[in-house]
């Protein structure tokens, strides 16, 4: 019985540490994105956002799914895609859109980490913005972190509350007179 209590205590501590690191990674992604000059902005932010999500998903698994093994016998940890699937199977339909968005962002992450991806721009901006917002909600619901209270980033391009969608932004752009005449 004492061994079970010790294992549960270790699992809770692990979940707390993973959640804290996830929070730090996402805050770093937002801070870097919002720097006025940063040449590798979308690449770094994508890497950090996926890292934040992976840590948050593992924290959720450690906290809510004690029967799931996070560390394999060979010392490696559960891969990102398996973490997404595991959390998705527990949360269900409310997580489906997040799951799909994370899978797309993860594809970009892999291209960035292992080679090169051209023209990330507005597509990654939209994915990152929604990812940050959903991450903020996920962290509050499951770990009690209120990221929007820790960092007042609402007025910057990426923050923890919705300032403007990419479609709203594009709607404000003037029509291209050269193409409009054609």
C-alpha positions as CSV (number, residue, x, y, z in Angstrom):
1,X,0.0,0.0,0.0
2,X,2.8,2.4,0.8
3,X,4.4,1.7,-2.5
4,X,1.2,2.7,-4.3
5,X,1.0,5.9,-2.4
6,X,4.7,6.6,-3.2
7,X,4.1,5.9,-6.9
8,X,1.0,8.1,-7.0
9,X,2.9,10.9,-5.3
10,X,5.7,10.6,-7.8
11,X,3.2,10.7,-10.7
12,X,1.5,13.8,-9.3
13,X,4.9,15.5,-8.9
14,X,5.8,14.5,-12.4
15,X,2.6,15.9,-13.7
16,X,3.2,19.2,-11.9
17,X,6.7,19.5,-13.2
18,X,5.7,18.7,-16.8
19,X,2.8,21.2,-16.6
20,X,5.2,23.9,-15.3
21,X,7.7,23.3,-18.1
22,X,4.8,23.2,-20.7
23,X,3.7,26.6,-19.4
24,X,7.3,28.0,-19.7
25,X,7.7,26.7,-23.2
26,X,4.5,28.3,-24.4
27,X,5.3,31.6,-22.7
28,X,8.7,31.5,-24.5
29,X,6.9,30.9,-27.8
30,X,4.6,33.8,-27.3
31,X,7.4,36.1,-26.2
32,X,9.6,35.2,-29.1
33,X,6.8,35.6,-31.6
34,X,6.1,39.1,-30.3
35,X,9.6,40.3,-30.6
36,X,9.8,43.1,-33.2
37,X,12.8,41.6,-35.0
38,X,13.4,37.9,-35.0
39,X,14.5,36.2,-38.2
40,X,13.6,32.6,-37.4
41,X,10.3,33.5,-35.7
42,X,7.8,31.0,-37.0
43,X,10.2,28.1,-36.9
44,X,11.2,28.7,-33.3
45,X,7.7,29.4,-32.2
46,X,6.4,26.2,-33.8
47,X,9.1,24.1,-32.2
48,X,8.3,25.7,-28.8
49,X,4.6,25.4,-29.2
50,X,4.8,21.7,-30.0
51,X,7.2,21.2,-27.1
52,X,4.8,22.9,-24.8
53,X,1.9,20.8,-26.0
54,X,3.9,17.6,-25.7
55,X,4.8,18.4,-22.1
56,X,1.2,19.4,-21.3
57,X,-0.2,16.2,-22.8
58,X,2.3,14.1,-20.9
59,X,1.4,16.0,-17.7
60,X,-2.3,15.2,-18.4
61,X,-1.5,11.6,-19.0
62,X,0.6,11.4,-15.7
63,X,-2.3,13.1,-13.8
64,X,-5.4,11.5,-15.3
65,X,-4.3,8.2,-16.9
66,X,-2.0,6.6,-14.4
67,X,-2.3,3.2,-16.2
68,X,-0.5,4.7,-19.2
69,X,3.2,4.3,-19.3
70,X,5.0,7.5,-20.2
71,X,8.6,6.2,-20.0
72,X,9.4,3.1,-22.0
73,X,11.7,0.4,-20.9
74,X,14.4,1.7,-23.3
75,X,14.3,5.1,-21.5
76,X,12.5,6.9,-24.3
77,X,9.2,8.7,-23.7
78,X,5.8,8.3,-25.4
79,X,6.0,10.1,-28.8
80,X,3.9,13.2,-29.4
81,X,1.4,11.5,-31.8
82,X,0.7,8.8,-29.2
83,X,0.2,11.4,-26.5
84,X,-2.3,13.3,-28.7
85,X,-4.2,10.0,-29.4
86,X,-4.1,9.0,-25.7
87,X,-5.5,12.4,-24.5
88,X,-8.0,12.5,-27.3
89,X,-9.4,9.1,-26.4
90,X,-9.9,10.2,-22.8
91,X,-11.4,13.7,-23.6
92,X,-13.2,12.7,-26.7
93,X,-15.1,14.9,-29.1
94,X,-14.3,18.2,-27.4
95,X,-10.6,17.6,-28.1
96,X,-11.1,16.6,-31.8
97,X,-10.4,20.1,-33.3
98,X,-7.4,20.5,-31.1
99,X,-6.1,17.1,-32.2
100,X,-6.4,18.0,-35.8
101,X,-4.8,21.3,-35.4
102,X,-1.9,19.8,-33.4
103,X,-1.4,17.2,-36.1
104,X,-1.0,19.9,-38.7
105,X,1.3,22.0,-36.6
106,X,3.3,18.9,-35.8
107,X,3.8,18.2,-39.5
108,X,5.2,21.8,-39.9
109,X,7.4,21.2,-36.8
110,X,8.9,18.1,-38.4
111,X,9.6,19.9,-41.6
112,X,11.2,22.8,-39.7
113,X,13.2,20.6,-37.3
114,X,14.5,18.2,-39.9
115,X,15.0,20.4,-43.0
116,X,13.3,23.6,-44.2
117,X,9.9,24.9,-45.0
118,X,9.2,27.9,-47.2
119,X,6.6,30.6,-46.6
120,X,5.2,29.8,-43.2
121,X,3.6,33.2,-42.7
122,X,-0.1,33.5,-42.2
123,X,-0.8,29.8,-42.1
124,X,1.5,29.2,-39.1
125,X,0.3,32.5,-37.5
126,X,-3.3,31.1,-37.6
127,X,-2.3,27.7,-36.3
128,X,-0.1,29.2,-33.6
129,X,-2.7,31.7,-32.4
130,X,-5.4,29.0,-32.1
131,X,-2.9,26.7,-30.5
132,X,-1.9,29.2,-27.8
133,X,-5.6,30.0,-27.0
134,X,-6.6,26.4,-26.7
135,X,-3.4,25.6,-24.7
136,X,-4.3,28.4,-22.3
137,X,-7.8,26.9,-21.8
138,X,-6.3,23.4,-21.5
139,X,-3.8,24.5,-18.8
140,X,-6.4,26.3,-16.8
141,X,-8.9,23.5,-16.9
142,X,-6.5,20.6,-16.1
143,X,-3.8,22.3,-14.1
144,X,-5.2,25.6,-12.7
145,X,-2.7,27.7,-14.6
146,X,-4.2,31.0,-15.7
147,X,-1.7,32.1,-18.3
148,X,-3.8,35.2,-19.2
149,X,-3.3,36.5,-15.7
150,X,0.5,35.7,-15.7
151,X,1.2,37.6,-18.9
152,X,-0.9,40.4,-20.3
153,X,-0.3,39.7,-23.9
154,X,-3.7,40.4,-25.3
155,X,-2.7,43.3,-27.4
156,X,0.2,41.6,-29.2
157,X,-0.1,39.4,-32.3
158,X,-0.2,36.3,-30.3
159,X,-1.6,36.4,-26.8
160,X,-3.8,34.3,-24.4
161,X,-7.0,36.0,-25.5
162,X,-8.4,36.5,-29.0
163,X,-7.6,39.9,-30.4
164,X,-8.3,39.2,-34.1
165,X,-8.6,36.2,-36.4
166,X,-6.4,36.0,-39.6
167,X,-9.5,36.1,-41.7
168,X,-10.6,39.3,-40.0
169,X,-7.1,40.7,-40.6
170,X,-7.2,39.7,-44.3
171,X,-10.6,41.3,-44.7
172,X,-9.2,44.7,-43.6
173,X,-6.5,44.6,-46.4
174,X,-7.3,46.9,-49.4
175,X,-8.2,45.1,-52.6
176,X,-5.3,44.6,-55.1
177,X,-6.2,47.2,-57.8
178,X,-4.0,45.4,-60.4
179,X,-5.9,42.1,-60.0
180,X,-9.3,43.7,-59.4
181,X,-9.2,45.3,-62.9
182,X,-8.5,42.0,-64.6
